[in-house]
Amino acid sequence: MKKVLMFFIALCLAFTLVACGAADAGDDSGKLPPTDPSNIIVAYFSCTNRTEGIAQKVAEVTGGDLYEIVPAQAYTQDDLAYGNSSCRANLEQNNPTARPAISGSVQDMSKYDVIYLGYPIWWSKAPKIIYTFLESYEFAGKTIVPFCTSGSSPIDGSLHEIQAIASDATWLDGRRFDASASEAQIKAWVDGLFE
């Protein structure tokens, strides 16, 4: 009986320690602490201006800096002809090692604590240039807040691979927007991200 009682006490103590540790962790709350706008960047890739419009609204609402991820070789209409299996976008999306080059870079990524990352959904995933972007910087200790534009595809299918690239970052839940989303809708989303 004494052994059973000791086991039960040890078990209760272990649960208490685990619960206290989880309560103190803070990083898993899925929320942002109050953040100085000078520590926020809204980085986005957009070929058809749909994602750009949303990114501009996110920057307006957050007060963060706006940075466009510009491909070194611009995408043409033919490059985006998704019905053509040999178009550039399809070839990149089907190639696990494709990393389209980016023209330019963020001047000082180290000063940003929060990165809002915007992109269109291409065949249920982020365009490969987003992979290039994530592989170009160190994100340890930073928070990434993804958002996308899509007619109907959810953001979830795009997250697994890009989160693995910047696994040292804290990733908050992403959000899909229609290109016509209003600033009020975006503000409600951003406001809901904070503690």
VENSULGI-V883035 format. One record per residue. N is the residue number from 1. RES is the residue in one small letter. PHI is phi in whole degrees, -180 to 180 (none if undefined). PSI is psi in degrees with one decimal (none if undefined). Layout:
# VENSULGI-V883035
n;res;phi;psi
N;RES;PHI;PSI
N;RES;PHI;PSI
This chain:
# VENSULGI-V883035
n;res;phi;psi
1;m;none;-38.5
2;k;-63;-39.4
3;k;-66;-39.5
4;v;-65;-43.3
5;l;-63;-43.8
6;m;-63;-40.9
7;f;-62;-44.3
8;f;-63;-42.3
9;i;-64;-44.0
10;a;-62;-40.1
11;l;-65;-43.7
12;c;-63;-41.1
13;l;-63;-42.4
14;a;-62;-44.7
15;f;-62;-39.2
16;t;-63;-44.4
17;l;-64;-41.4
18;v;-65;-43.4
19;a;-64;-41.2
20;c;-66;-40.8
21;g;-63;-40.8
22;a;-67;-37.8
23;a;-67;-32.3
24;d;-84;-15.2
25;a;-59;-47.3
26;g;74;-39.6
27;d;-69;-21.4
28;d;-96;13.9
29;s;-72;-18.5
30;g;75;15.4
31;k;-128;157.8
32;l;-97;141.0
33;p;-73;163.0
34;p;-52;133.0
35;t;-127;132.1
36;d;-65;128.8
37;p;-55;-27.7
38;s;-70;-10.9
39;n;-102;12.1
40;i;-115;135.9
41;i;-128;140.2
42;v;-110;101.2
43;a;-100;134.0
44;y;-147;155.2
45;f;-122;132.7
46;s;-151;126.5
47;c;-98;-31.2
48;t;-115;11.8
49;n;74;-1.6
50;r;-69;-49.2
51;t;-69;-34.9
52;e;-58;-43.7
53;g;-61;-41.1
54;i;-68;-43.8
55;a;-60;-40.4
56;q;-62;-39.6
57;k;-69;-38.7
58;v;-63;-43.7
59;a;-63;-40.2
60;e;-63;-45.1
61;v;-69;-40.3
62;t;-86;-22.8
63;g;79;8.4
64;g;-78;166.9
65;d;-74;146.1
66;l;-104;130.0
67;y;-134;121.8
68;e;-92;128.9
69;i;-83;104.2
70;v;-103;123.7
71;p;-68;142.9
72;a;-61;-35.3
73;q;-114;110.7
74;a;-60;149.7
75;y;-85;131.0
76;t;-95;172.9
77;q;-60;-39.1
78;d;-65;-35.1
79;d;-64;-25.3
80;l;-105;14.9
81;a;-79;82.8
82;y;-60;-23.6
83;g;-71;-13.6
84;n;-100;111.9
85;s;-64;-17.5
86;s;-103;12.6
87;c;-71;158.0
88;r;-56;-46.8
89;a;-60;-44.0
90;n;-67;-41.1
91;l;-62;-41.2
92;e;-66;-45.6
93;q;-65;-29.5
94;n;-88;-2.9
95;n;-109;109.4
96;p;-60;-23.2
97;t;-100;0.8
98;a;-64;130.4
99;r;-142;84.5
100;p;-57;137.4
101;a;-69;148.7
102;i;-108;138.0
103;s;-89;117.7
104;g;86;-179.1
105;s;-158;164.9
106;v;-68;131.2
107;q;-59;-48.2
108;d;-147;79.9
109;m;-61;-26.1
110;s;-63;-22.0
111;k;-82;-10.6
112;y;-97;132.6
113;d;-97;-29.5
114;v;-125;127.4
115;i;-118;112.1
116;y;-84;124.6
117;l;-118;112.6
118;g;-112;143.8
119;y;-163;157.8
120;p;-81;161.3
121;i;-93;125.4
122;w;-118;112.4
123;w;51;51.0
124;s;70;6.3
125;k;-132;169.1
126;a;-74;144.9
127;p;-59;149.1
128;k;-63;-19.9
129;i;-67;-24.2
130;i;-68;-35.2
131;y;-64;-43.3
132;t;-58;-47.4
133;f;-58;-49.0
134;l;-66;-29.8
135;e;-81;-6.8
136;s;-92;-9.7
137;y;-137;165.5
138;e;-97;124.8
139;f;-114;8.4
140;a;-59;132.3
141;g;81;0.1
142;k;-103;163.3
143;t;-113;129.8
144;i;-111;129.3
145;v;-118;100.2
146;p;-81;148.2
147;f;-146;153.0
148;c;-142;166.7
149;t;-117;141.7
150;s;-167;147.5
151;g;-68;-39.0
152;s;-151;-23.4
153;s;-68;133.3
154;p;-74;164.7
155;i;-76;-24.5
156;d;-52;-42.8
157;g;-65;-19.2
158;s;-91;-12.7
159;l;-83;-37.4
160;h;-54;-50.1
161;e;-70;-41.2
162;i;-73;-32.5
163;q;-65;-34.0
164;a;-66;-31.1
165;i;-68;-42.0
166;a;-113;58.9
167;s;-71;-16.0
168;d;-80;-11.2
169;a;-85;161.3
170;t;-93;123.5
171;w;-104;126.9
172;l;-91;164.1
173;d;-59;139.8
174;g;-87;172.3
175;r;-143;135.3
176;r;-97;137.4
177;f;-124;146.8
178;d;-74;152.7
179;a;-60;-22.5
180;s;-92;10.0
181;a;-57;139.5
182;s;-84;163.0
183;e;-63;-34.1
184;a;-64;-40.5
185;q;-64;-42.0
186;i;-68;-39.5
187;k;-63;-41.5
188;a;-61;-41.0
189;w;-65;-50.0
190;v;-61;-45.0
191;d;-60;-34.0
192;g;-73;-10.6
193;l;-82;-17.4
194;f;-95;150.4
195;e;-65;none
